[in-house]
Amino acid sequence: MGLILQKSDIVVDATLNAGGHSLEVLKRLGKDVTIIGLDADSDALKRAHQTLDPMKGKVVYIESNFKNLKTWRDSVFISRT
């Protein structure tokens, strides 16, 4: 059983790495989904940019460890309109 996602969803990829899982989400749901990608490794975020930017999706890149989810969740504002 896979993830049950809808086009208007906000998806948190807390271990973004090169963006492979997020790429699949963007391929299946297109530009209407928002990806919030976290990785503590700045080189991994650069690889993710190379992977995901060509998809022209809504992606927010955050250089942070997944342990800090509570810290950044309140500071990220996302409008669903």
PEGI-V191664 format. One record per helix or strand of 2 or more residues. SS is the DSSP state (a for helix, b for strand). FROM is the first residue (numbers start at 1). TO is the last residue. If there is no record, write none. Layout:
ss;from;to
SS;FROM;TO
SS;FROM;TO
This chain:
ss;from;to
b;10;13
a;20;32
b;34;39
a;42;55
b;58;63
a;66;73
